[in-house]
């Protein structure tokens, strides 16, 4: 099995002594990071109970989990429409934490109301702990599907998971669904489709899935995903009413203007091409054009990779990274799924030893991006995402081209084809 934190030298590589030394140091660095991150999380959490369930100056305990839990409880009480009423929803959230808080909006479709209903049966504080643990557990179990060694440490040391926990977000859940679904496509296509279909609650993180599945002729997965989406939309419409979907559509237009086009408050955590262009001075129109061009180019390369049936580790990584290039709304906590890309890049090392320095540089960059993006943004006023994501996507395509040029597959590639 592939080990992420081992210290063995790669065979046939003699020109990367420094890189090999760095990689042998990853395990203790990761272990130290876990301890530091846990302490930092506790230090960040304690002030959030200074005034009820808030810090007394606008920040709620658990941050964005507040809107998820509040929405679930309102939906359970038959008041789902209030979730999409900014004023009524903010008033309800304030009643939960017991003091004044900032604007915690609900930007999700009624599909998430349906999926999060179990939270309504748990009081707020334990629900936060259960949410963070169970979504991490799903993420970890999905990583186990890769068959790699060391995924437990990887799953808790991934910096994006720390960001996700700080914000009470759903990055671990989306990573579990997307990463797990991708890994199961060729082994259990129906289950894979069901998992990928659950991403209907956050469709902007699944834009490359139709491209890849159609190009790869994975029709059973396509059918299962489509059936899951239809089921979720239909059930949510029956339970919460079609009006909720109408209100959700109205709110999307407002939130797009506030969060993307205006960018007040959160732009420094955004890592999309759209925000990158905006921070360089482009108007909203030009930024949308550049984002559309990025999405089109990414879809072309993803389509080609799946149509040609590139090695699994490369075509799966292209779906994830291609989607990062396609969506205009991408935040640091959404990069938890980057841990799967790390898995696939580590496999690429054994298949393409000549590319090891580039692969390891990309691995370090993708792990650090969720932490560095916000700091870089605040320090420079610029968005860093595409600076890392574009070269990573280029690297994946170069690796795929190198594999296609070889006349015989390497041992790991052959093993992957057998496993999948």
Secondary structure, 3 states (H helix, E strand, C coil): CCECCCCCCCCCCCCCHHHHHHHHCHHHHHHHHHHHHHHHHHHHHHHHHCECCECCCECECCCCHHHHHHHHHHHHCCCHHHHCCHHHHHHHHHHHHCCCECCCCCCCCHHHHHHCHHHHHCCHHHHHHHHHHHHHHHHHHHHHCCCCECHHHHHHHCHHHHHHHHHCCCHHHHHHHHHHHHHHCCCCHHHHHHHHHHHHHHHHHCCCHHHHHHHCCCHHHHHHHHHHHHHHHHHHHHHHCHHHHHHHHHHHHHHHHHHHHHCCCCHHHECCHHHHHHHCCCCHHHHHHHHHHHHHHHHHHHHHHHHCCCCHHHHHHHHHHHHHHHCCCCEHHHHHHHHHHHHHHHHHHHHCHHHHHHHHHHHHHHHHHHHHHHHHHHHHCCCCHHHHHHHHHHHHHHHHHHHHHCCCCCHHHHHHHHHC
